[in-house]
């Protein structure tokens, strides 16, 4: 069971985990992680990741403004997500190599520049370049998550990760609603100018608030070794591989819903507007905020049970979702259940894998989140294609299948699944 003792500090070789702690650890340990600072982490995470999703309700308007073909407009979303996926592997691990405070502020300032390019882009080519850079730099979200986890005491790490992760999901769910409202008031370019302004403000605040030294000293690995060690960690840690599989499946299910639910809602009998459809993101926030409960359960030694119950709820959520065409109340209930379940598993995953090697926290979180990207892309592509071919019922079967696979994987591995990172001194299952 990964914990804060042997599990939190054991080494798997220099290539896998890098250097140990030095004198800076005492300065990092003296930093007080107050609830206000945790909320600041959550807000910063939500604001950063929202940039990946702002464009989705704006595609038609952007295409008309810049005279882009439908295929080229589709590249806006694709390039943003490709940039994000690349950033997860190539940028997030840097958090184990350099000072995280400086890295976070630098990435936020570069993100301001990328957002400004998007906001003023006079041509499609410059817009697409700005979108790719925005996705690449938005991975500062995961560096923030790893930093928050490193500053949290082991006994309360699940609660901290849960609260910060709720900010991430809130940002994802509200991004479409916020961008639609701002665009209606001041145009699509105002969305990115507003985000650039907020990001610059957050960079200034975080520069002043975050500790100058982390509780874990940076690794001495070179950049190439750092990237290879991410792969090495997957090869050596069964828990990381299992939790990455859960991540892929739950976000495939999550994306199956959110990438396709606008299709039946925009058709008869509802014929809802984009703003009305976007409002369902507000309902999903209820489930996302409940992720903090999962963090507390993990701190109490309930990670295995939390995972199983959440995966069962995820599968069950597709039953009310199947009645979306006849009841918006059924849709609302399904959305709350699905988002609650996804976040409960996600928070538990991140808390457990971080505790494997706190000195490799950024590599662990970054590598894990690559599977988030794979799952999200798989769900989106499969759901939209299936809706066109077989309708909403088939989409619900697909979402339930992803969820069911996760539940089956949990059932076959639950006896070997480690408990939470709560200060234990061995990897034995609980």
C-alpha positions in Angstrom: 0.0 0.0 0.0 1.6 3.3 -1.0 2.0 5.6 1.9 4.0 8.4 3.4 6.7 6.2 4.9 8.5 3.6 2.9 6.0 3.8 0.1 6.4 7.5 -0.3 10.2 7.4 -0.3 11.4 4.1 -1.7 13.6 4.4 -4.7 13.5 2.3 -7.9 16.8 3.5 -9.2 18.2 6.9 -10.2 16.6 6.8 -13.6 13.1 6.3 -12.1 13.0 8.8 -9.4 16.0 11.1 -9.4 17.6 12.7 -6.4 16.4 12.8 -2.8 15.7 15.8 -0.6 18.2 18.5 0.5 18.2 21.5 2.7 15.4 23.1 0.7 13.0 20.5 2.1 12.9 22.2 5.4 11.9 25.5 3.8 9.2 23.7 1.8 7.9 21.9 4.9 7.5 25.2 6.7 5.1 26.5 4.1 1.5 26.5 5.5 -1.0 25.0 2.9 -4.1 26.8 4.1 -7.6 26.2 2.7 -7.4 29.5 0.9 -4.3 28.5 -0.9 -5.8 25.2 -1.9 -8.8 27.1 -3.3 -6.3 29.3 -5.2 -4.8 26.1 -6.7 -8.3 24.9 -7.7 -9.2 28.2 -9.3 -5.9 28.4 -11.2 -6.3 24.8 -12.4 -9.9 25.4 -13.6 -8.9 28.7 -15.4 -6.0 27.0 -17.2 -7.8 23.9 -18.4 -10.9 25.9 -19.5 -8.8 27.3 -22.3 -8.8 23.8 -24.0 -12.6 23.9 -24.2 -13.5 27.5 -24.8 -13.5 27.1 -28.6 -16.1 24.3 -28.8 -19.3 26.5 -28.8 -17.5 29.2 -30.9 -16.4 27.1 -33.9 -19.1 28.4 -36.3 -18.5 32.0 -35.4 -14.7 31.6 -35.6 -15.0 29.9 -39.0 -17.3 32.7 -40.4 -15.0 35.4 -39.1 -11.8 34.0 -40.6 -13.4 32.4 -43.7 -12.4 28.9 -42.6 -13.7 25.7 -44.2 -15.6 23.2 -42.0 -12.6 20.9 -42.1 -10.2 23.7 -41.0 -12.5 24.8 -38.2 -12.5 21.2 -36.9 -8.7 21.5 -36.7 -9.1 24.1 -34.0 -10.3 21.6 -31.4 -8.0 18.9 -32.7 -4.8 21.0 -32.5 -5.7 22.2 -29.1 -6.0 18.7 -27.8 -2.9 17.5 -29.6 -1.0 20.4 -28.0 -2.4 19.3 -24.6 -1.4 15.7 -25.1 2.2 16.7 -26.1 2.4 19.0 -23.1 1.5 16.2 -20.7 4.4 14.1 -21.8 7.0 16.8 -22.6 6.3 19.7 -20.2 4.6 18.3 -17.0 7.6 16.1 -16.1 9.7 19.3 -15.8 8.0 19.8 -12.5 10.4 17.2 -11.1 13.4 18.8 -12.6 13.1 22.6 -12.0 11.6 24.9 -9.4 7.8 24.4 -9.7 6.9 27.9 -8.7 9.1 29.4 -11.4 7.8 26.8 -13.9 4.2 27.5 -13.2 4.6 31.3 -13.5 6.6 30.9 -16.7 4.0 28.6 -18.3 1.2 31.0 -17.2 2.9 34.0 -18.8 3.5 32.1 -22.0 -0.1 31.0 -21.9 -1.1 34.7 -21.7 1.0 35.3 -24.9 -0.7 32.3 -26.7 -4.2 33.5 -25.7 -3.4 36.9 -27.0 -2.3 35.5 -30.3 -5.6 33.7 -30.6 -7.6 36.8 -29.6 -6.0 39.0 -32.3 -5.3 36.4 -35.0 -6.0 37.9 -38.4 -5.6 34.6 -40.3 -6.6 31.0 -39.8 -2.9 29.9 -39.8 -2.1 32.2 -36.9 -5.2 31.1 -35.0 -4.4 27.5 -35.3 -0.8 28.1 -34.2 -2.1 30.0 -31.2 -4.6 27.2 -30.4 -1.9 24.5 -30.5 0.3 26.6 -28.1 -2.7 27.2 -25.8 -3.2 23.5 -25.5 0.5 22.8 -25.0 0.7 25.4 -22.1 -2.6 24.6 -20.5 -1.0 21.5 -19.0 0.2 23.9 -16.3 -2.9 22.5 -14.6 -1.2 19.2 -14.0 1.9 20.9 -12.6 -0.3 22.7 -10.2 -2.0 19.4 -9.1 1.4 17.8 -8.5 2.6 20.8 -6.6 -0.5 20.9 -4.4 -0.1 17.2 -3.7 3.6 17.7 -2.7 2.7 20.4 -0.3 -0.1 18.5 1.4 0.5 16.4 4.5 0.1 12.7 3.7 -2.9 12.3 6.0 -4.8 15.0 4.2 -3.5 14.6 0.7 -6.7 13.0 -0.7 -8.7 16.0 0.6 -6.3 18.5 -1.1 -6.2 16.6 -4.4 -10.0 16.3 -4.3 -10.5 20.0 -3.9 -8.0 20.9 -6.5 -9.4 18.4 -8.9 -12.9 19.7 -8.4 -11.5 23.0 -9.7 -10.2 21.3 -12.8 -13.5 19.6 -13.6 -15.5 22.8 -12.8 -13.3 24.6 -15.3 -13.9 21.9 -18.0 -17.7 21.9 -17.4 -18.2 25.7 -17.2 -15.8 26.6 -20.1 -18.4 26.1 -22.8 -21.1 28.0 -20.8 -18.7 30.9 -20.0 -17.4 31.2 -23.6 -20.9 31.2 -25.0 -22.1 34.0 -22.7 -19.0 36.2 -23.2 -19.1 35.7 -27.0 -22.8 36.7 -27.1 -22.0 39.9 -25.2 -18.7 40.9 -26.8 -17.7 38.5 -29.6 -15.5 35.4 -29.6 -12.2 37.3 -29.4 -13.3 38.7 -26.0 -13.3 35.2 -24.6 -9.6 34.8 -25.1 -8.8 38.4 -24.1 -10.7 37.8 -20.8 -8.9 34.5 -20.2 -5.5 36.2 -21.0 -6.2 38.9 -18.4 -7.3 36.3 -15.8 -4.3 34.2 -16.4 -1.9 37.1 -16.0 -3.5 38.0 -12.7 -3.2 34.4 -11.5 0.5 34.3 -12.5 1.1 37.4 -10.4 -0.8 36.0 -7.4 0.8 32.6 -7.6 4.3 34.2 -7.9 3.7 36.0 -4.6 1.9 33.1 -2.7 3.6 29.9 -3.7 6.7 28.7 -1.7 10.1 29.4 -3.2 11.2 25.8 -2.4 9.3 22.6 -2.6 9.2 19.9 0.1 10.9 17.5 -2.4 14.2 18.5 -4.0 14.4 18.6 -7.8 15.8 15.5 -9.6 19.3 15.6 -11.0 18.2 13.8 -14.1 18.8 15.4 -17.5 15.7 16.1 -19.6 16.1 13.0 -21.8 16.5 10.8 -18.8 13.5 12.5 -17.2 11.3 11.5 -20.1 12.6 8.0 -20.2 12.0 7.6 -16.5 8.3 8.4 -17.0 8.1 5.2 -19.1 10.2 3.4 -16.6 7.8 4.2 -13.9 5.0 2.6 -15.9 7.0 -0.5 -16.4 7.9 -0.9 -12.7 4.6 0.2 -11.0 1.6 -2.1 -11.4 -0.6 0.3 -9.5 0.2 3.1 -11.9 -0.7 0.9 -14.9 -4.0 -0.1 -13.2 -5.0 3.4 -12.3 -4.0 4.6 -15.8 -6.4 2.0 -17.2 -9.2 3.3 -14.9 -8.4 6.8 -16.1 -8.7 5.9 -19.8 -12.1 4.1 -19.3 -13.7 6.7 -17.0 -12.8 9.6 -19.3 -13.9 7.6 -22.4 -17.3 7.3 -20.7 -17.2 11.0 -19.6 -16.3 12.1 -23.2 -18.9 9.9 -24.7 -21.6 11.9 -22.9 -20.2 15.4 -23.2 -19.1 15.2 -26.8 -22.5 14.0 -28.0 -25.2 15.2 -25.7 -25.7 18.4 -27.6 -26.9 16.4 -30.6 -30.2 15.1 -29.2 -30.8 18.3 -27.2 -30.5 20.4 -30.3 -33.1 18.3 -32.1 -36.9 17.8 -31.6 -38.6 17.7 -29.2 -36.2 20.1 -27.3 -34.5 22.1 -30.0 -32.4 23.9 -27.3 -30.1 26.7 -28.0 -26.3 26.5 -27.5 -26.6 28.6 -24.3 -29.3 26.3 -22.9 -27.3 23.2 -23.8 -24.3 24.7 -22.1 -26.3 25.2 -18.9 -26.2 21.5 -18.4 -22.5 22.0 -17.5 -23.7 23.8 -14.4 -25.6 20.6 -13.3 -22.4 18.6 -13.8 -20.6 20.9 -11.3 -22.7 19.4 -8.5 -21.1 16.0 -9.1 -17.6 17.5 -9.6 -17.7 19.3 -6.3 -18.5 16.0 -4.6 -15.1 14.9 -5.5 -13.8 16.3 -2.3 -15.7 13.6 -0.4 -13.8 11.0 -2.4 -10.6 12.6 -1.2 -11.6 12.4 2.4 -12.6 8.7 2.0 -9.2 8.0 0.5 -7.5 9.6 3.5 -9.5 7.3 5.7 -8.3 4.1 4.0 -11.3 3.6 1.7 -9.7 4.0 -1.7 -10.5 0.5 -2.9 -14.2 0.7 -1.8 -14.5 4.2 -3.2 -13.2 3.1 -6.6 -15.6 0.1 -6.8 -18.7 2.1 -5.7 -17.8 5.0 -8.1 -17.4 2.7 -11.0 -20.7 1.0 -10.3 -22.4 4.5 -10.1 -20.7 5.4 -13.4 -22.2 2.3 -15.1 -25.6 3.0 -13.5 -25.6 6.6 -14.6 -26.2 5.5 -18.2 -29.6 4.2 -17.3 -31.2 7.6 -16.7 -29.1 9.1 -19.5 -30.8 6.6 -21.9 -34.1 8.5 -21.3 -32.7 11.8 -22.3 -35.0 12.1 -25.3 -38.1 11.9 -23.1 -37.0 13.6 -19.9 -34.5 16.4 -19.1 -34.8 15.4 -15.4 -33.4 12.0 -16.3 -30.6 13.7 -18.1 -29.9 15.9 -15.1 -29.8 12.9 -12.8 -27.5 11.0 -15.1 -25.1 13.9 -15.4 -24.8 14.3 -11.7 -24.1 10.6 -11.2 -21.7 10.4 -14.0 -19.6 13.4 -13.0 -19.6 12.4 -9.4 -18.4 8.9 -10.2 -15.7 10.0 -12.7 -14.2 12.5 -10.2 -14.3 10.1 -7.3 -12.2 7.6 -9.3 -10.0 10.4 -10.7 -9.2 11.9 -7.3 -8.4 8.4 -5.8 -6.2 7.6 -8.8 -4.1 10.7 -8.4 -3.8 10.5 -4.7 -2.6 6.9 -4.8 -0.1 7.2 -7.7 1.5 10.4 -6.3 2.3 8.6 -3.1 4.3 6.0 -5.0 7.2 8.4 -5.6 6.6 12.0 -4.3 10.0 13.0 -5.9 8.6 11.9 -9.3 5.1 13.4 -8.7 5.0 15.5 -11.9 6.1 12.5 -14.1 3.5 10.3 -12.4 0.7 12.8 -12.9 1.8 13.7 -16.4 2.1 10.1 -17.6 -1.2 9.2 -16.0 -3.0 12.1 -17.7 -1.8 10.9 -21.1 -4.4 8.2 -20.6 -7.0 10.9 -19.9 -6.3 12.3 -23.3 -6.5 8.9 -25.0 -9.7 8.1 -23.2 -11.3 11.5 -24.0 -10.4 11.3 -27.7 -11.6 7.7 -28.0 -15.0 8.6 -26.4 -15.5 11.7 -28.5 -14.7 10.0 -31.8 -16.7 6.9 -31.1 -19.7 8.7 -29.7 -20.2 11.2 -32.5 -19.7 8.5 -35.1 -22.1 6.1 -33.4 -24.8 8.7 -32.9 -24.8 9.4 -36.7 -25.0 5.7 -37.4 -27.3 4.3 -34.7 -28.7 7.1 -32.5 -28.6 8.1 -28.9 -29.4 4.6 -27.6 -26.3 3.2 -29.1 -24.2 6.1 -27.6 -25.6 5.1 -24.1 -24.6 1.5 -24.7 -21.1 2.6 -25.6 -20.8 4.8 -22.4 -22.1 1.9 -20.3 -19.6 -0.4 -21.9 -16.7 1.8 -21.1 -18.0 2.0 -17.5 -18.6 -1.7 -17.3 -15.1 -2.5 -18.4 -13.8 -0.4 -15.6 -15.9 -2.1 -13.1 -14.8 -5.5 -14.4 -11.1 -4.5 -14.2 -11.7 -3.3 -10.6 -13.4 -6.6 -9.7 -10.5 -8.7 -11.0 -7.8 -6.6 -9.3 -9.5 -5.5 -6.1 -7.7 -8.0 -3.9 -4.4 -6.7 -5.1 -5.4 -3.0 -5.1 -3.4 -1.0 -2.6 -5.0 1.3 -0.1 -4.6 5.0 0.3 -1.5 7.1 0.9 -2.1 7.8 4.5 1.2 7.2 6.1 1.5 3.5 5.9 4.9 1.9 5.6 4.4 -0.9 3.1 2.8 -1.8 -0.1 0.7 -4.6 1.3 -3.0 -4.4 0.3 -5.5 -3.3 2.8 
